[in-house]
Amino acid sequence: MQVTSSHSKNPAIGWDITASAKTDKNEKIARAQILVNDSPEYDKEFDPPISNWQESLRQQGQYPGDNNVAVIVTSDKGDDTESDDSWN
């Protein structure tokens, strides 16, 4: 499974965060979570499981300051794949 995240400065305040996941042909996405600075900002389960997922969160984190985004995607087999993005 491929899990990615990226960030860009929001002109108003904070950061915009985009997360996505794409599965291999033998697995599906059962759950996706986004944690911003260790705080859960997105948590969704998919029934039935899906093959591709993308979510954008606006005005997250601190500007300026240390920021960390963790994206955790759980497959229909119960395996977690994680992507981390940090910046300041």
Secondary structure, 3 states (H helix, E strand, C coil): CEEEEEEEECCCCCEEEEEEEECCCCCCEEEEEEEECCEEEEEEEEEEEECEEEEEEEEECCCCCCEEEEEEEEECCCCEEEEEEEEC
